[in-house]
């Protein structure tokens, strides 16, 4: 199979673009919109629309609709990475990106893709504007937060987190409290309580199932912890009328 990229093809494209006065956006031009998004600046939306609709975004398919869909995927990928760099939870940023790509895949016109791109930029920008910029954590703490998010179904200890982040356990505990305002165990419990509330709201899992899924030692331990954290038993919480 012939390689998709080789020097001859690159030189040919450079020649054609030079002869036809076609160029890509410069890195500075392209990243300005994502810098604004990362800061939660509402100007990001207009800048994103302008850049996406310009005649310089890139030509990666002869089919106009497919071309814009490819460009959409590239843009939402950069938007999600910019949001993470600005302090958004990585898993949340990736999930938003996935949902927008799934929606984009159902569209049938260029105008629909452009409109969804504007919506995507606005959504990320609003999310970033709402983030406390004081919550941008150091790399070791980000590693720990990601580990906790992805391992709530397992026993998590300071020792495990310290090994994952490459730090001394005592130092990690001090750094974690300094940056998050919570102890490691307190933070893990708060995330398990968030997960438990979502499971009670959106699934039919029993208390025993939730306790086992979230690595509580027993159902009774889970119920006591839940009531202490929320002021309600899991049953009372589930029976409460929710909107949306």
Backbone as JSON, one array per atom type, in Angstrom:
{
  "sequence": "XXXXXXXXXXXXXXXXXXXXXXXXXXXXXXXXXXXXXXXXXXXXXXXXXXXXXXXXXXXXXXXXXXXXXXXXXXXXXXXXXXXXXXXXXXXXXXXXXXXXXXXXXXXXXXXXXXXXXXXXXXXXXXXXXXXXXXXXXXXXXXXXXXXXXXXXXXXXXXXXXXXXXXXXXXXXXXXXXXXXXXXXXXXXXXXXXXXXXXXXXXXXXXXXXXXXXXXXXXXXXXXXXXXXXXXXXXXXXXXXXXXX",
  "N": [[0.85, -1.19, 0.0], [0.53, 2.21, -0.84], [2.19, 4.86, 0.81], [0.43, 7.32, 2.75], [1.54, 9.78, 3.16], [4.3, 11.36, 1.79], [7.48, 12.72, 0.78], [7.38, 13.71, -1.85], [4.61, 14.11, -2.29], [4.1, 16.03, -0.33], [5.67, 18.19, -1.23], [4.39, 18.71, -3.64], [1.84, 19.57, -2.82], [2.59, 21.88, -1.42], [3.54, 23.4, -3.59], [1.2, 23.72, -5.19], [-0.42, 25.14, -3.39], [1.07, 27.45, -3.08], [1.04, 28.49, -5.69], [-1.66, 29.01, -6.01], [-2.18, 30.77, -4.07], [-3.08, 29.8, -1.66], [-3.28, 29.13, 1.8], [-2.79, 27.78, 5.11], [-4.31, 28.66, 8.28], [-2.21, 30.55, 10.44], [-0.34, 29.31, 13.27], [-0.64, 31.01, 15.45], [-2.94, 32.46, 14.71], [-4.82, 30.37, 14.62], [-4.79, 29.31, 17.26], [-5.69, 31.34, 18.88], [-8.47, 31.44, 19.22], [-8.87, 29.2, 20.83], [-7.38, 29.87, 23.05], [-8.93, 31.95, 24.05], [-11.24, 30.48, 24.62], [-10.27, 28.76, 26.62], [-9.92, 30.56, 28.68], [-12.49, 31.2, 29.22], [-13.6, 33.32, 27.92], [-16.11, 35.12, 26.36], [-15.71, 36.07, 23.77], [-14.59, 34.03, 22.42], [-16.47, 32.51, 21.07], [-17.42, 34.0, 18.81], [-14.96, 34.29, 17.55], [-14.33, 31.62, 17.05], [-16.4, 30.94, 15.26], [-15.79, 32.65, 13.14], [-13.24, 31.69, 12.33], [-13.79, 29.04, 11.67], [-15.46, 29.32, 9.53], [-13.98, 30.6, 7.65], [-11.95, 30.91, 4.63], [-9.68, 29.47, 5.0], [-9.44, 27.13, 6.57], [-8.54, 24.59, 5.97], [-8.12, 21.89, 3.64], [-9.31, 18.82, 3.42], [-10.89, 16.96, 2.31], [-12.56, 16.3, -0.76], [-15.24, 16.36, -0.76], [-17.54, 18.66, 0.34], [-19.19, 18.53, 2.72], [-18.1, 16.34, 4.14], [-15.54, 17.35, 4.43], [-15.96, 19.5, 6.22], [-16.88, 18.09, 8.39], [-14.63, 16.6, 9.12], [-12.98, 18.73, 9.84], [-14.44, 19.68, 11.98], [-14.12, 17.62, 13.88], [-11.37, 17.89, 14.37], [-11.36, 20.45, 15.48], [-13.03, 20.26, 17.8], [-11.51, 18.5, 19.23], [-9.2, 20.0, 19.82], [-10.47, 21.98, 21.29], [-11.38, 20.57, 23.53], [-8.94, 19.79, 24.69], [-7.87, 22.28, 25.26], [-9.7, 23.15, 27.15], [-9.21, 21.34, 29.22], [-6.59, 22.09, 29.83], [-7.19, 24.5, 30.95], [-8.32, 23.85, 33.34], [-10.6, 22.22, 33.42], [-12.2, 19.17, 34.35], [-10.73, 16.29, 33.08], [-12.05, 13.95, 32.14], [-14.66, 14.87, 31.9], [-14.34, 16.83, 29.92], [-13.54, 15.22, 27.75], [-15.82, 13.62, 27.46], [-17.75, 15.49, 26.74], [-16.72, 16.24, 24.26], [-16.96, 13.77, 22.89], [-19.77, 13.47, 22.8], [-20.51, 15.65, 21.21], [-19.24, 14.97, 18.81], [-20.61, 12.61, 18.16], [-23.15, 13.72, 17.71], [-22.55, 15.43, 15.56], [-22.01, 13.54, 13.62], [-24.49, 12.77, 12.72], [-25.44, 14.76, 11.14], [-26.41, 16.42, 8.06], [-25.85, 18.55, 6.41], [-23.63, 21.26, 5.48], [-24.16, 23.69, 6.72], [-25.47, 22.89, 9.03], [-23.41, 21.58, 10.37], [-21.69, 23.74, 10.8], [-23.3, 25.29, 12.5], [-23.51, 23.58, 14.71], [-20.86, 23.54, 15.46], [-20.52, 26.16, 16.37], [-22.24, 26.06, 18.56], [-20.9, 24.14, 20.1], [-18.51, 25.49, 20.71], [-19.55, 27.56, 22.23], [-20.61, 26.14, 24.38], [-18.35, 24.9, 25.64], [-17.0, 27.26, 26.3], [-18.74, 28.55, 28.12], [-18.66, 26.66, 30.16], [-15.98, 26.89, 30.93], [-15.92, 29.5, 31.83], [-17.3, 29.26, 34.16], [-15.66, 27.86, 35.8], [-13.63, 27.81, 38.67], [-10.78, 29.53, 38.54], [-8.79, 29.27, 40.3], [-8.54, 26.67, 40.76], [-6.76, 25.22, 39.25], [-4.66, 22.63, 39.02], [-1.49, 21.21, 40.1], [0.66, 18.99, 38.17], [1.13, 16.39, 39.49], [-1.09, 16.28, 41.22], [-3.22, 16.42, 39.43], [-2.84, 13.97, 38.17], [-3.45, 12.28, 40.31], [-6.17, 12.99, 40.77], [-7.33, 12.16, 38.38], [-6.81, 9.43, 38.58], [-8.32, 8.74, 40.84], [-10.91, 9.33, 39.88], [-11.21, 7.36, 37.92], [-11.06, 5.0, 39.34], [-12.94, 4.57, 41.33], [-14.32, 2.31, 41.91], [-12.62, 0.69, 43.21], [-10.46, -0.08, 46.04], [-8.79, 2.72, 47.24], [-5.78, 4.13, 48.18], [-3.57, 6.39, 49.97], [-0.97, 5.59, 49.58], [-1.1, 4.14, 47.15], [-1.84, 6.22, 45.41], [0.36, 7.89, 45.72], [2.42, 6.34, 44.64], [1.5, 6.22, 42.03], [1.67, 8.89, 41.26], [4.32, 9.35, 41.66], [5.42, 10.34, 44.05], [6.39, 10.96, 47.49], [4.38, 9.5, 50.03], [3.67, 11.05, 52.34], [4.35, 13.64, 51.56], [2.67, 13.89, 49.35], [0.15, 13.84, 50.59], [0.19, 16.26, 52.0], [0.5, 18.09, 49.87], [-1.81, 17.56, 48.4], [-3.86, 18.35, 50.16], [-3.24, 21.06, 50.35], [-3.69, 21.99, 47.72], [-6.29, 21.15, 46.97], [-7.86, 21.61, 49.14], [-8.95, 19.62, 50.61], [-8.62, 16.53, 52.46], [-7.01, 13.53, 51.27], [-8.56, 11.2, 51.71], [-11.01, 12.39, 52.33], [-11.65, 13.67, 49.94], [-11.87, 11.48, 48.17], [-14.07, 10.18, 49.31], [-16.04, 12.14, 48.89], [-16.25, 12.1, 46.11], [-17.17, 9.53, 45.75], [-19.64, 9.78, 46.94], [-20.86, 11.58, 45.19], [-20.98, 9.96, 42.89], [-22.62, 7.94, 43.89], [-25.02, 9.32, 44.33], [-25.73, 9.93, 41.7], [-26.11, 7.35, 40.72], [-28.28, 6.57, 42.24], [-30.17, 8.35, 41.31], [-30.34, 7.86, 38.53], [-30.28, 5.14, 37.93], [-31.42, 1.76, 38.6], [-30.09, 0.43, 40.55], [-29.58, -1.38, 43.55], [-29.06, -0.53, 47.05], [-27.16, -2.27, 48.05], [-25.89, -3.06, 45.68], [-24.79, -0.6, 44.85], [-23.11, -0.01, 46.99], [-21.24, -2.1, 46.75], [-20.25, -1.61, 44.18], [-18.97, 0.84, 44.51], [-16.95, 0.3, 46.24], [-17.38, 0.22, 49.04], [-17.15, -1.11, 52.35], [-19.34, -2.48, 53.27], [-22.94, -2.75, 52.92], [-24.25, -1.41, 55.0], [-22.26, 0.29, 55.89], [-22.05, 1.98, 53.66], [-24.63, 3.16, 53.7], [-24.59, 4.55, 56.16], [-22.47, 6.36, 55.66], [-23.5, 7.77, 53.49], [-25.79, 9.0, 54.58], [-24.57, 10.64, 56.49], [-23.17, 12.36, 54.82], [-25.16, 13.57, 53.2], [-27.42, 14.0, 54.68], [-29.63, 12.48, 54.32], [-31.07, 9.21, 53.95], [-30.09, 6.71, 51.53], [-32.46, 5.64, 50.39], [-34.37, 7.64, 50.98], [-33.27, 9.72, 49.51], [-33.48, 8.73, 46.89], [-36.24, 8.58, 46.58], [-36.99, 11.18, 46.55], [-38.47, 13.84, 44.74], [-37.26, 14.58, 41.58], [-36.25, 17.01, 39.22], [-35.85, 16.99, 35.71]],
  "CA": [[0.0, 0.0, 0.0], [1.31, 3.43, -0.93], [2.1, 5.71, 1.99], [-0.44, 8.49, 2.59], [2.38, 10.97, 3.19], [5.7, 11.23, 1.42], [8.07, 14.03, 0.47], [6.89, 14.15, -3.16], [3.26, 14.63, -2.13], [4.18, 17.27, 0.44], [6.2, 19.23, -2.1], [3.38, 19.03, -4.64], [0.81, 20.39, -2.16], [3.18, 23.2, -1.18], [3.58, 24.1, -4.88], [-0.16, 24.1, -5.56], [-0.9, 26.19, -2.49], [1.82, 28.67, -3.4], [0.57, 28.99, -6.98], [-3.05, 29.45, -5.9], [-2.24, 31.7, -2.92], [-3.8, 29.15, -0.56], [-2.46, 28.83, 2.97], [-3.52, 27.47, 6.33], [-4.16, 29.65, 9.35], [-0.98, 30.42, 11.21], [-0.59, 28.74, 14.59], [-1.13, 32.1, 16.3], [-4.33, 32.73, 14.33], [-5.66, 29.23, 14.97], [-4.87, 29.04, 18.69], [-6.29, 32.47, 19.58], [-9.84, 31.07, 19.61], [-8.79, 28.23, 21.92], [-6.9, 30.61, 24.22], [-10.11, 32.63, 24.59], [-12.11, 29.45, 25.19], [-9.65, 28.29, 27.86], [-10.12, 31.59, 29.71], [-13.92, 31.45, 29.41], [-13.89, 34.63, 27.32], [-17.19, 34.95, 25.37], [-15.24, 36.37, 22.42], [-14.17, 32.77, 21.8], [-17.53, 32.0, 20.19], [-17.35, 34.72, 17.54], [-13.68, 33.97, 16.91], [-14.45, 30.26, 16.55], [-17.26, 30.98, 14.07], [-15.03, 33.3, 12.06], [-12.16, 30.83, 11.87], [-14.34, 27.82, 11.08], [-16.14, 29.66, 8.27], [-13.07, 31.29, 6.74], [-11.52, 30.09, 3.49], [-8.35, 28.95, 5.29], [-9.39, 26.12, 7.63], [-7.87, 23.36, 5.53], [-8.84, 21.07, 2.66], [-8.97, 17.42, 3.71], [-11.78, 16.1, 1.53], [-13.19, 16.99, -1.88], [-16.66, 16.49, -0.45], [-17.64, 19.78, 1.3], [-19.73, 18.11, 4.02], [-17.09, 15.52, 4.81], [-14.43, 18.24, 4.78], [-16.3, 20.24, 7.44], [-16.97, 17.13, 9.5], [-13.26, 16.34, 9.56], [-12.51, 19.93, 10.52], [-15.15, 19.74, 13.26], [-13.46, 16.7, 14.8], [-10.1, 18.5, 14.76], [-11.63, 21.61, 16.33], [-13.54, 19.87, 19.12], [-10.38, 17.88, 19.92], [-8.39, 21.09, 20.36], [-11.27, 22.66, 22.3], [-11.37, 19.77, 24.76], [-7.6, 19.86, 25.29], [-7.73, 23.63, 25.81], [-10.51, 23.2, 28.37], [-8.47, 20.6, 30.25], [-5.47, 22.94, 30.23], [-7.73, 25.59, 31.75], [-8.8, 23.38, 34.63], [-11.76, 21.34, 33.37], [-11.96, 17.75, 34.57], [-10.39, 15.68, 31.79], [-13.09, 13.02, 31.69], [-15.8, 15.68, 31.49], [-13.99, 17.45, 28.65], [-13.57, 14.18, 26.72], [-17.2, 13.18, 27.25], [-18.41, 16.55, 25.96], [-16.22, 16.08, 22.89], [-17.56, 12.57, 22.3], [-21.18, 13.72, 22.52], [-20.61, 16.55, 20.05], [-18.87, 14.23, 17.59], [-21.74, 11.74, 17.85], [-24.19, 14.56, 17.13], [-22.07, 15.87, 14.25], [-22.05, 12.42, 12.68], [-25.86, 12.61, 12.22], [-25.83, 15.92, 10.35], [-26.4, 16.17, 6.61], [-25.51, 19.74, 5.64], [-22.51, 22.05, 5.99], [-24.69, 24.71, 7.64], [-25.75, 22.23, 10.31], [-22.12, 21.35, 11.03], [-21.23, 25.05, 11.27], [-24.12, 25.68, 13.65], [-23.12, 22.74, 15.84], [-19.53, 23.99, 15.88], [-20.73, 27.37, 17.18], [-22.82, 25.6, 19.83], [-19.83, 23.47, 20.84], [-17.6, 26.51, 21.24], [-20.26, 28.29, 23.28], [-20.75, 25.26, 25.54], [-17.06, 24.83, 26.34], [-16.65, 28.59, 26.84], [-19.55, 28.74, 29.33], [-18.12, 25.77, 31.19], [-14.72, 27.44, 31.4], [-16.21, 30.74, 32.57], [-17.84, 28.89, 35.47], [-14.63, 27.17, 36.58], [-12.78, 28.6, 39.55], [-9.43, 29.42, 37.98], [-7.85, 28.92, 41.36], [-8.55, 25.22, 40.88], [-5.85, 24.62, 38.29], [-3.78, 21.88, 39.9], [-0.19, 20.75, 39.62], [0.58, 17.73, 37.45], [0.92, 15.23, 40.36], [-2.46, 16.26, 41.74], [-4.08, 16.05, 38.3], [-2.69, 12.51, 38.02], [-4.21, 11.66, 41.4], [-7.6, 13.21, 40.56], [-7.74, 11.28, 37.29], [-6.78, 8.06, 39.09], [-9.49, 8.58, 41.71], [-12.11, 9.32, 39.03], [-11.29, 6.12, 37.16], [-10.91, 3.82, 40.2], [-13.85, 4.64, 42.47], [-14.81, 0.95, 42.19], [-11.56, -0.05, 43.87], [-9.89, 0.54, 47.23], [-7.77, 3.71, 46.88], [-5.03, 4.57, 49.36], [-2.55, 7.41, 49.72], [0.21, 4.9, 49.06], [-1.34, 3.86, 45.73], [-1.8, 7.49, 44.69], [1.74, 8.39, 45.75], [3.17, 5.55, 43.66], [1.03, 6.62, 40.7], [2.15, 10.25, 40.97], [5.77, 9.4, 41.83], [5.74, 11.2, 45.18], [6.35, 10.39, 48.82], [3.0, 9.57, 50.53], [3.48, 12.16, 53.27], [4.38, 14.88, 50.78], [1.46, 13.93, 48.54], [-0.98, 14.21, 51.45], [0.3, 17.69, 52.27], [0.25, 18.82, 48.62], [-3.22, 17.36, 48.04], [-4.68, 19.22, 51.03], [-2.95, 22.44, 50.0], [-4.25, 22.38, 46.41], [-7.73, 20.88, 46.83], [-8.58, 22.01, 50.35], [-9.5, 18.42, 51.25], [-7.71, 15.41, 52.63], [-7.18, 12.52, 50.23], [-9.72, 10.35, 52.03], [-12.22, 13.21, 52.24], [-11.94, 13.9, 48.53], [-12.33, 10.21, 47.61], [-15.43, 9.96, 49.8], [-16.94, 13.09, 48.24], [-16.47, 11.63, 44.74], [-18.02, 8.34, 45.84], [-20.98, 10.25, 47.23], [-21.4, 12.11, 43.93], [-21.31, 8.82, 42.04], [-23.77, 7.25, 44.5], [-26.22, 10.12, 44.06], [-26.09, 9.74, 40.29], [-26.62, 5.99, 40.57], [-29.61, 6.55, 42.84], [-31.07, 9.14, 40.46], [-30.46, 7.46, 37.13], [-30.28, 3.68, 37.76], [-32.24, 0.99, 39.54], [-29.21, -0.34, 41.41], [-29.92, -1.4, 44.97], [-28.01, -0.01, 47.94], [-26.1, -3.28, 48.11], [-25.14, -2.97, 44.42], [-24.02, 0.65, 44.85], [-22.04, -0.17, 47.98], [-20.22, -2.98, 46.19], [-19.65, -0.94, 43.01], [-18.13, 1.97, 44.94], [-15.91, -0.22, 47.13], [-17.64, 0.33, 50.47], [-16.91, -2.4, 53.0], [-20.62, -3.16, 53.44], [-24.1, -1.92, 52.63], [-24.51, -0.55, 56.15], [-21.23, 1.33, 55.86], [-22.46, 2.92, 52.62], [-25.81, 3.92, 54.14], [-24.15, 5.51, 57.19], [-21.66, 7.4, 55.03], [-24.39, 8.58, 52.65], [-26.62, 9.86, 55.43], [-23.71, 11.65, 57.09], [-22.78, 13.33, 53.8], [-26.29, 14.25, 52.56], [-28.52, 14.23, 55.61], [-30.72, 11.59, 53.93], [-30.68, 7.85, 53.61], [-30.19, 6.5, 50.08], [-33.86, 5.46, 50.01], [-35.01, 8.96, 51.0], [-32.73, 10.48, 48.38], [-34.04, 8.19, 45.64], [-37.68, 8.85, 46.52], [-37.2, 12.6, 46.39], [-38.85, 14.21, 43.38], [-36.22, 15.3, 40.86], [-36.65, 17.64, 37.96], [-34.86, 16.8, 34.65]],
  "C": [[0.88, 1.25, 0.0], [1.11, 4.27, 0.32], [1.22, 6.92, 1.72], [0.37, 9.77, 2.51], [3.78, 10.6, 2.74], [6.19, 12.59, 0.95], [7.55, 14.58, -0.86], [5.5, 14.77, -3.04], [3.27, 15.96, -1.37], [4.66, 18.42, -0.43], [5.17, 19.66, -3.13], [2.3, 19.93, -4.03], [1.35, 21.79, -1.89], [3.2, 24.03, -2.46], [2.2, 24.6, -5.28], [-0.67, 25.25, -4.7], [-0.19, 27.51, -2.76], [1.3, 29.31, -4.67], [-0.84, 29.57, -6.89], [-3.27, 30.39, -4.72], [-3.08, 31.12, -1.78], [-2.83, 28.9, 0.59], [-3.37, 28.4, 4.09], [-3.43, 28.66, 7.27], [-2.8, 29.46, 10.01], [-1.34, 29.83, 12.57], [-1.16, 29.79, 15.53], [-2.59, 32.4, 16.01], [-5.24, 31.6, 14.82], [-5.85, 29.1, 16.48], [-5.52, 30.17, 19.47], [-7.68, 32.1, 20.08], [-9.83, 30.11, 20.81], [-8.23, 28.86, 23.19], [-8.07, 31.34, 24.88], [-11.05, 31.64, 25.26], [-11.57, 29.0, 26.54], [-9.88, 29.27, 29.0], [-11.59, 31.86, 29.97], [-14.35, 32.78, 28.86], [-14.95, 34.46, 26.24], [-16.8, 35.31, 23.95], [-14.81, 35.11, 21.68], [-15.2, 32.28, 20.79], [-17.46, 32.67, 18.82], [-16.06, 34.4, 16.8], [-13.72, 32.56, 16.31], [-15.29, 30.19, 15.28], [-16.5, 31.55, 12.88], [-13.98, 32.37, 11.48], [-12.71, 29.6, 11.15], [-14.98, 28.09, 9.72], [-15.23, 30.39, 7.28], [-12.68, 30.36, 5.59], [-10.14, 29.47, 3.72], [-8.32, 27.8, 6.3], [-8.68, 24.84, 7.24], [-8.75, 22.57, 4.57], [-8.42, 19.63, 2.86], [-9.95, 16.44, 3.09], [-12.37, 16.93, 0.4], [-14.69, 17.14, -1.69], [-16.83, 17.56, 0.63], [-18.15, 19.37, 2.68], [-18.71, 17.3, 4.8], [-15.92, 16.38, 5.26], [-14.73, 18.96, 6.09], [-16.46, 19.29, 8.64], [-15.58, 16.78, 10.04], [-12.71, 17.53, 10.35], [-13.17, 20.09, 11.89], [-14.46, 18.85, 14.29], [-12.13, 17.29, 15.3], [-10.33, 19.65, 15.74], [-12.11, 21.22, 17.72], [-12.44, 19.16, 19.92], [-9.51, 18.95, 20.56], [-9.15, 21.83, 21.46], [-11.25, 21.89, 23.62], [-10.02, 19.84, 25.46], [-7.36, 21.25, 25.9], [-8.51, 23.76, 27.12], [-9.8, 22.48, 29.51], [-7.3, 21.44, 30.75], [-5.93, 24.09, 31.11], [-8.33, 25.16, 33.07], [-10.03, 22.5, 34.61], [-11.35, 19.9, 33.65], [-11.79, 17.06, 33.22], [-11.5, 14.78, 31.28], [-14.32, 13.78, 31.22], [-15.54, 16.3, 30.11], [-14.06, 16.44, 27.51], [-15.0, 13.74, 26.42], [-17.99, 14.22, 26.46], [-18.01, 16.44, 24.5], [-16.88, 14.9, 22.2], [-19.02, 12.8, 21.91], [-21.36, 14.64, 21.32], [-20.23, 15.84, 18.75], [-19.98, 13.27, 17.19], [-22.87, 12.52, 17.21], [-23.8, 15.0, 15.72], [-22.21, 14.78, 13.2], [-23.44, 12.21, 12.08], [-26.27, 13.72, 11.26], [-25.63, 15.7, 8.86], [-26.09, 17.4, 5.77], [-24.34, 20.48, 6.3], [-23.01, 23.07, 7.0], [-25.0, 24.11, 9.01], [-24.45, 21.98, 11.09], [-21.57, 22.67, 11.58], [-22.0, 25.5, 12.51], [-23.75, 24.87, 14.89], [-21.74, 23.15, 16.35], [-19.65, 25.24, 16.76], [-21.3, 27.0, 18.55], [-21.75, 24.96, 20.71], [-18.89, 24.48, 21.47], [-18.26, 27.26, 22.39], [-20.37, 27.44, 24.55], [-19.45, 25.19, 26.33], [-16.72, 26.18, 27.0], [-17.44, 28.88, 28.11], [-19.02, 27.89, 30.47], [-16.84, 26.36, 31.79], [-14.94, 28.72, 32.21], [-16.68, 30.43, 33.99], [-16.8, 28.22, 36.37], [-13.85, 28.17, 37.41], [-11.34, 28.44, 39.08], [-8.37, 29.17, 39.04], [-7.73, 27.41, 41.53], [-7.73, 24.53, 39.79], [-4.74, 23.96, 39.09], [-2.45, 21.54, 39.25], [-0.34, 19.38, 38.97], [0.4, 16.52, 38.36], [-0.5, 15.13, 40.9], [-3.45, 15.91, 40.64], [-4.03, 14.54, 38.08], [-3.52, 11.79, 39.08], [-5.72, 11.8, 41.19], [-8.12, 12.3, 39.45], [-7.8, 9.83, 37.77], [-8.02, 7.8, 39.95], [-10.76, 8.46, 40.88], [-12.31, 7.96, 38.38], [-11.24, 4.85, 38.02], [-11.82, 3.87, 41.44], [-14.4, 3.26, 42.84], [-13.78, 0.1, 42.9], [-11.17, 0.64, 45.19], [-8.76, 1.47, 46.78], [-7.1, 4.19, 48.15], [-4.05, 5.67, 48.97], [-1.31, 6.77, 49.11], [0.07, 4.62, 47.57], [-1.23, 5.15, 44.91], [-0.37, 8.03, 44.63], [2.6, 7.64, 44.73], [2.78, 5.96, 42.24], [1.6, 7.97, 40.29], [3.66, 10.39, 41.11], [6.21, 10.31, 42.96], [5.78, 10.38, 46.48], [4.93, 10.54, 49.38], [2.74, 10.76, 51.45], [3.43, 13.49, 52.52], [3.11, 15.01, 49.94], [0.26, 14.37, 49.38], [-0.99, 15.71, 51.73], [-0.05, 18.51, 51.03], [-1.21, 18.73, 48.22], [-4.12, 18.28, 48.85], [-4.47, 20.69, 50.67], [-3.67, 22.87, 48.73], [-5.76, 22.18, 46.32], [-8.54, 21.36, 48.02], [-9.19, 20.84, 51.09], [-8.39, 17.4, 51.49], [-7.95, 14.43, 51.49], [-8.43, 11.69, 50.49], [-11.03, 11.12, 51.92], [-12.63, 13.44, 50.8], [-12.5, 12.63, 47.89], [-13.78, 9.94, 48.03], [-16.42, 10.88, 49.1], [-17.25, 12.64, 46.82], [-17.33, 10.36, 44.73], [-19.47, 8.75, 46.14], [-21.64, 10.85, 45.98], [-21.84, 10.98, 43.02], [-22.54, 8.09, 42.57], [-25.06, 8.0, 44.22], [-26.68, 9.95, 42.62], [-26.67, 8.35, 40.05], [-28.03, 5.87, 41.14], [-30.62, 7.29, 41.96], [-31.36, 8.45, 39.13], [-30.42, 5.95, 36.89], [-31.2, 3.05, 38.78], [-31.39, 0.15, 40.47], [-29.67, -0.25, 42.86], [-28.79, -0.8, 45.78], [-26.84, -0.99, 48.02], [-25.24, -3.22, 46.85], [-24.24, -1.73, 44.41], [-22.85, 0.55, 45.81], [-20.91, -1.01, 47.42], [-19.5, -2.3, 45.03], [-18.66, 0.13, 43.43], [-17.17, 1.59, 46.07], [-16.12, 0.11, 48.61], [-17.53, -1.06, 51.1], [-18.2, -3.19, 53.19], [-21.75, -2.2, 53.06], [-24.38, -0.94, 53.77], [-23.49, 0.59, 56.23], [-21.59, 2.4, 54.84], [-23.63, 3.78, 53.09], [-25.44, 4.95, 55.19], [-23.37, 6.67, 56.58], [-22.54, 8.33, 54.2], [-25.24, 9.53, 53.49], [-25.8, 10.96, 56.08], [-23.37, 12.75, 56.09], [-23.95, 14.16, 53.28], [-27.42, 14.6, 53.5], [-29.73, 13.37, 55.29], [-30.19, 10.17, 53.77], [-30.74, 7.71, 52.09], [-31.64, 6.34, 49.62], [-34.59, 6.8, 49.96], [-34.55, 9.8, 49.81], [-33.37, 10.02, 47.08], [-35.5, 8.55, 45.5], [-38.0, 10.31, 46.37], [-37.55, 12.93, 44.97], [-37.77, 15.07, 42.74], [-36.78, 15.89, 39.58], [-35.54, 17.43, 36.96], [-34.22, 15.45, 34.74]]
}
